[in-house]
Amino acid sequence: MTTEPEQVVVTVRDDQLAEIDELAKELRLAGMRVDQVLGEIGVITGSLPADRLTSAQRLPGVTAIERETSFQVPPPDEDVQ
């Protein structure tokens, strides 16, 4: 059973930047929906089911996989608590 996908940012090892497209392919096979491959900075963004995070982190070339954090700013006319 897979869990709901979470937005993630994958950081690629510096020595693997030339192979970033291959790593993106491997991440897709691991269940990730890849949104962007940013080869210049070594980052791949997309969504991945939470139960597949650990196996994706073990792929060669992956430095880290972090869940994206989002913030909601209240409208200007609302009181800030």
KESEFI-937557 format. One record per residue (C-alpha): residue in three letters; y, z, x. Coordinates in Angstrom, 1 decimal, padded with zeros to 4 digits. Layout:
! residues N
<zami=Ala; yy=Y; zz=Z; xx=X>
...
! end
This chain:
! residues 81
<zami=Met; yy=000.0; zz=000.0; xx=000.0>
<zami=Thr; yy=003.4; zz=-001.0; xx=001.4>
<zami=Thr; yy=006.5; zz=000.9; xx=000.9>
<zami=Glu; yy=010.0; zz=-000.4; xx=-000.1>
<zami=Pro; yy=011.7; zz=-002.3; xx=002.7>
<zami=Glu; yy=014.4; zz=-000.6; xx=004.6>
<zami=Gln; yy=017.3; zz=-002.3; xx=006.4>
<zami=Val; yy=016.6; zz=-002.0; xx=010.2>
<zami=Val; yy=018.2; zz=-003.0; xx=013.5>
<zami=Val; yy=015.7; zz=-003.8; xx=016.3>
<zami=Thr; yy=016.9; zz=-003.5; xx=019.9>
<zami=Val; yy=015.2; zz=-005.8; xx=022.4>
<zami=Arg; yy=014.6; zz=-004.9; xx=026.0>
<zami=Asp; yy=016.9; zz=-006.6; xx=028.4>
<zami=Asp; yy=014.1; zz=-008.2; xx=030.3>
<zami=Gln; yy=012.8; zz=-009.8; xx=027.1>
<zami=Leu; yy=016.1; zz=-011.4; xx=025.9>
<zami=Ala; yy=014.8; zz=-014.9; xx=026.8>
<zami=Glu; yy=011.8; zz=-014.3; xx=024.4>
<zami=Ile; yy=013.8; zz=-012.9; xx=021.5>
<zami=Asp; yy=012.8; zz=-015.7; xx=019.2>
<zami=Glu; yy=009.1; zz=-015.1; xx=019.9>
<zami=Leu; yy=009.7; zz=-011.4; xx=019.2>
<zami=Ala; yy=011.4; zz=-012.3; xx=015.9>
<zami=Lys; yy=008.3; zz=-014.3; xx=015.0>
<zami=Glu; yy=006.0; zz=-011.3; xx=015.9>
<zami=Leu; yy=008.2; zz=-009.0; xx=013.7>
<zami=Arg; yy=007.8; zz=-011.5; xx=010.8>
<zami=Leu; yy=004.1; zz=-011.3; xx=011.2>
<zami=Ala; yy=004.3; zz=-007.5; xx=011.2>
<zami=Gly; yy=006.0; zz=-007.7; xx=007.8>
<zami=Met; yy=009.7; zz=-007.8; xx=008.7>
<zami=Arg; yy=012.1; zz=-010.1; xx=006.8>
<zami=Val; yy=014.4; zz=-011.2; xx=009.6>
<zami=Asp; yy=018.0; zz=-011.8; xx=008.6>
<zami=Gln; yy=019.6; zz=-012.4; xx=012.0>
<zami=Val; yy=018.6; zz=-012.9; xx=015.6>
<zami=Leu; yy=021.5; zz=-012.0; xx=017.9>
<zami=Gly; yy=020.2; zz=-013.2; xx=021.3>
<zami=Glu; yy=023.4; zz=-012.6; xx=023.1>
<zami=Ile; yy=023.3; zz=-008.9; xx=022.5>
<zami=Gly; yy=019.5; zz=-008.4; xx=022.1>
<zami=Val; yy=019.4; zz=-007.4; xx=018.4>
<zami=Ile; yy=017.4; zz=-008.5; xx=015.4>
<zami=Thr; yy=018.4; zz=-007.3; xx=011.9>
<zami=Gly; yy=016.4; zz=-007.4; xx=008.7>
<zami=Ser; yy=014.3; zz=-005.3; xx=006.5>
<zami=Leu; yy=010.9; zz=-003.8; xx=007.1>
<zami=Pro; yy=008.6; zz=-001.6; xx=004.9>
<zami=Ala; yy=008.8; zz=002.0; xx=006.2>
<zami=Asp; yy=005.0; zz=002.2; xx=006.6>
<zami=Arg; yy=005.2; zz=-000.6; xx=009.1>
<zami=Leu; yy=007.9; zz=000.8; xx=011.4>
<zami=Thr; yy=005.5; zz=002.5; xx=013.8>
<zami=Ser; yy=003.4; zz=-000.6; xx=014.4>
<zami=Ala; yy=006.5; zz=-002.8; xx=014.8>
<zami=Gln; yy=007.9; zz=-000.4; xx=017.4>
<zami=Arg; yy=004.8; zz=-000.9; xx=019.5>
<zami=Leu; yy=005.4; zz=-004.7; xx=019.9>
<zami=Pro; yy=006.1; zz=-005.7; xx=023.5>
<zami=Gly; yy=009.9; zz=-006.2; xx=024.0>
<zami=Val; yy=011.0; zz=-003.7; xx=021.3>
<zami=Thr; yy=013.2; zz=-000.9; xx=022.7>
<zami=Ala; yy=013.9; zz=000.8; xx=019.4>
<zami=Ile; yy=014.0; zz=000.2; xx=015.7>
<zami=Glu; yy=016.7; zz=002.1; xx=013.8>
<zami=Arg; yy=017.2; zz=002.4; xx=010.1>
<zami=Glu; yy=020.7; zz=001.1; xx=009.1>
<zami=Thr; yy=023.1; zz=003.7; xx=007.8>
<zami=Ser; yy=025.6; zz=002.8; xx=005.2>
<zami=Phe; yy=028.5; zz=004.7; xx=003.9>
<zami=Gln; yy=030.3; zz=004.5; xx=000.6>
<zami=Val; yy=034.0; zz=005.1; xx=000.7>
<zami=Pro; yy=035.5; zz=006.4; xx=-002.6>
<zami=Pro; yy=038.2; zz=004.3; xx=-004.3>
<zami=Pro; yy=041.8; zz=005.1; xx=-003.2>
<zami=Asp; yy=042.7; zz=006.7; xx=-006.5>
<zami=Glu; yy=039.8; zz=009.2; xx=-006.4>
<zami=Asp; yy=040.1; zz=012.8; xx=-005.2>
<zami=Val; yy=038.2; zz=013.3; xx=-001.9>
<zami=Gln; yy=036.1; zz=016.4; xx=-001.9>
! end
